[in-house]
Amino acid sequence: MITAPNSNQRNAMPADKDALDVRSVDNKARLKDFIHLPWSIYRNDPNWVAPLLIEQKQRYSSKNPFFERARWQAWVAYRKGKPVGRISAQIDPLHLERYANQTGHFGSLEAENDPAIFSALFQAAETWLAGEGMRQVTGPFTLSINEEAGLLIDGFDTPPRIMMGHNPPYYGAHIEANGFNTAQDLLAYHQPPSYEFSPTVKRLLTRLSGRIHLRHLNRKALDSELGILRHIFNDAWSENWGFVPFTEAEFREVGKAMTLLLDDDFVQIAEVDGEPAAMIIGLPDINQAIQDLNGRLLPFGWLKLLWRIKVRYPTRARIPLMGVLKKYQHTRLGPALAFAVTDALKQPFQRRGIEDVEMSWILENNQGMRNIIEKLGGVEYKRYRLYEKQLGSRTDEGISD
């Protein structure tokens, strides 16, 4: 028997000691179990990178700007008192306002390789979402499409880059067994840091060089720069599947990361006739610097991290954000701007000793962007999947609320 307690049953213990007990995360002890669970799931996975516990606590705290607008709930599944699975469900008003499709999301999914655990977790999340008026669920998003998105389905043999997910191969089969279908695939490309433009691209850039001006981040005017970057991204991505705009508060968090981690020239802005038109952000792969810290900065982890960022510096990087204003995307300036900002990162990366670059994530159906990346020598090496399901279609037996 699987028990999934509602708000009136959270403190009731299951009669069967081997039963799953799915509890809402409504106190500090359960939040601690929720945050620490991945350490048991991945203890034998050499490619898992333990996230910094301080970052995880901030992500799931009220200080996360996402929670200024979103409704959410989280659960931990226990067996014999031991945490064996977790899941979150969230409802984003910005998504509902944009799409009016009564869709909620799931995320933060981690579980042992047991179909009963996955079934119980999804039953809890789906029941809550349906009770909140949702008719469909998509995911995984941890916690929004602008954070970690998608389930890794190909490319398990290398560690994830900063702000990208990693999971055991068995997750996909369990998700599909619970009635989910593919919504979209997201691609990660391996991009050689040194490349040569084709003669065609060189001619294009030469022809338009008089109109395109490149500059790096002006840290002294950070608030203004963040506004420019957010505007370009929100405009450039606005017609992509599942797009939800960055809020000012969310992008302010991006700004904090940039001031801590980035050289100014890891952020490039292209202007056309003096107006911002495109941008790109490159991130040093902090996962490379924290992989052996086991999530802890104390007592000496912070010294190792500081030395690795400021002195040794990561040799891997990720390009998570790049965009060209919509009004240029279907003109000759569109690809020229994309090539120009990408090329502008080459010298900063080489100066810092970056040897390995990931461009991610890219929607599989974004053929224009894929063409640009592949012309620069990019090769798909990881694939992530987003799933969807209509609510109200569960047929589980022996599950109670």
GUVEXGU-959386 format. One line per 5 residues: for each residue x negated, z negated, y negated of C-alpha. Coordinates in steps of 0.5 Angstrom, whole numbers, plus 500, padded with zeros to 3 digits. Example, Ala and Ser with C-alpha at 12.3 -4.5 7.8 and 13.67 -1.06 7.14 Angstrom:
// GUVEXGU-959386
475/484/509  473/486/502 .
This chain:
// GUVEXGU-959386
500/500/500  498/501/493  500/497/487  500/499/480  503/494/476 .
507/495/470  506/490/464  510/485/467  506/485/474  499/485/471 .
497/478/473  501/479/480  496/479/486  497/484/491  500/481/498 .
495/486/502  488/484/501  486/491/502  491/494/497  489/497/491 .
490/493/485  491/497/478  490/493/472  491/495/465  485/493/461 .
488/488/456  482/483/456  475/482/455  473/481/462  477/488/464 .
474/492/459  467/489/461  469/492/468  471/498/465  465/499/462 .
460/497/467  463/501/473  459/507/473  453/503/475  456/502/482 .
458/509/482  452/513/480  447/508/483  444/513/488  444/519/483 .
438/521/480  441/525/475  445/520/472  443/517/465  446/510/464 .
449/510/457  447/505/452  452/499/453  452/498/446  454/505/445 .
460/504/450  462/498/447  463/501/440  466/507/444  472/503/447 .
472/498/441  477/499/435  471/501/431  472/508/434  475/512/428 .
479/516/434  483/509/435  485/510/427  490/515/430  491/515/437 .
495/511/442  491/509/449  491/505/455  486/504/460  486/501/467 .
481/499/472  483/499/480  480/493/484  480/492/492  478/485/494 .
477/483/487  471/489/486  472/494/481  472/501/485  475/506/479 .
478/507/472  481/512/468  484/512/461  490/516/458  491/517/450 .
495/521/446  492/524/440  497/525/434  493/531/431  494/535/437 .
501/533/438  502/536/430  498/542/431  501/544/438  508/540/439 .
507/541/446  508/533/448  501/533/451  497/527/453  490/527/456 .
486/523/461  479/521/461  474/516/462  475/517/470  470/514/475 .
472/512/482  469/511/489  470/517/494  477/515/496  483/519/495 .
487/513/495  484/510/489  484/517/485  492/517/487  493/510/484 .
489/511/478  493/518/476  499/515/478  498/509/473  496/514/467 .
501/519/468  507/514/468  504/511/462  504/518/459  511/520/461 .
513/513/458  511/515/452  514/521/452  509/526/454  511/532/459 .
504/535/460  497/532/461  490/535/460  483/532/461  478/530/462 .
477/528/455  472/522/453  476/520/449  478/527/445  476/534/445 .
471/533/440  467/528/444  465/529/452  470/534/455  471/537/462 .
469/535/469  462/538/472  464/543/477  457/546/477  450/544/476 .
449/537/479  442/538/480  439/536/473  441/531/468  446/532/463 .
444/533/455  446/528/450  454/528/449  455/532/456  458/529/462 .
456/528/469  460/526/475  459/526/483  461/533/486  467/530/490 .
471/529/483  474/536/483  477/536/489  481/529/488  483/531/481 .
486/538/485  489/534/490  493/530/485  497/536/483  492/539/477 .
490/546/476  485/549/472  486/550/464  480/552/462  472/552/464 .
467/550/459  460/553/460  453/550/458  447/555/457  440/554/458 .
437/557/452  429/559/452  426/556/445  422/562/444  425/569/444 .
425/576/440  431/579/437  433/586/440  431/592/435  439/592/433 .
439/585/431  433/585/427  436/591/423  442/588/422  439/582/419 .
434/586/415  440/590/412  444/583/410  438/579/408  440/580/401 .
446/576/402  444/571/407  441/565/404  439/559/409  437/552/408 .
437/545/411  440/539/411  440/535/404  439/528/406  440/526/399 .
447/529/398  449/527/405  456/526/404  457/532/400  453/536/406 .
458/532/411  464/535/408  461/542/408  459/542/415  466/539/417 .
469/544/413  465/550/417  466/547/424  474/546/423  475/553/420 .
471/556/425  474/553/431  481/553/429  483/558/433  480/556/440 .
483/553/445  485/546/445  482/545/438  483/539/434  480/538/427 .
474/533/426  477/527/421  473/525/415  472/518/419  470/522/425 .
465/526/422  462/520/418  460/518/425  456/525/426  453/523/420 .
450/517/422  447/520/428  444/525/424  440/520/419  438/516/425 .
436/522/430  434/528/426  429/532/422  433/535/416  431/542/419 .
435/541/425  441/542/421  441/549/418  447/552/413  447/559/412 .
450/561/405  453/568/403  453/570/396  452/562/394  457/560/398 .
457/556/405  459/560/411  456/558/417  452/552/420  448/549/426 .
446/543/429  441/541/434  440/534/437  434/532/441  436/530/448 .
436/522/447  438/522/454  431/524/456  429/518/452  434/513/455 .
434/515/462  430/509/465  433/504/460  439/503/465  443/502/459 .
440/496/456  436/496/449  434/489/450  429/485/451  424/491/450 .
428/498/451  429/499/444  422/499/443  421/504/448  427/508/445 .
424/508/438  417/510/440  420/516/444  424/518/438  419/517/433 .
412/518/437  413/522/443  419/525/442  424/529/447  422/536/450 .
429/537/451  435/539/446  442/541/445  446/545/440  453/542/440 .
455/545/434  455/552/431  460/555/427  462/561/422  467/561/418 .
473/565/420  473/570/414  466/573/417  467/572/424  470/580/425 .
465/583/420  458/585/421  456/578/417  459/574/423  454/576/428 .
449/576/423  450/569/421  450/566/428  444/570/429  441/567/423 .
442/560/424  440/560/431  434/563/429  433/558/424  432/552/429 .
426/556/432  421/554/428  423/546/427  424/546/435  417/549/436 .
414/544/431  417/538/435  415/541/442  422/542/444  421/546/451 .
428/546/453  435/548/449  442/547/452  447/551/448  454/547/450 .
459/547/450  462/554/450  469/556/452  469/561/458  474/566/454 .
470/566/448  466/572/449  464/573/442  460/567/442  457/568/450 .
455/575/448  451/572/442  448/567/446  446/572/452  443/577/447 .
438/571/446  436/570/453  441/564/454  443/563/462  449/559/464 .
447/553/468  452/548/468  460/549/468  465/544/466  473/544/468 .
479/542/464  485/541/468  492/540/466  499/538/470  506/538/468 .
508/530/468  514/528/473  512/532/479  509/526/483  511/525/490 .
507/519/492  510/514/497  509/507/497  507/506/490  510/502/486 .
511/500/478 .
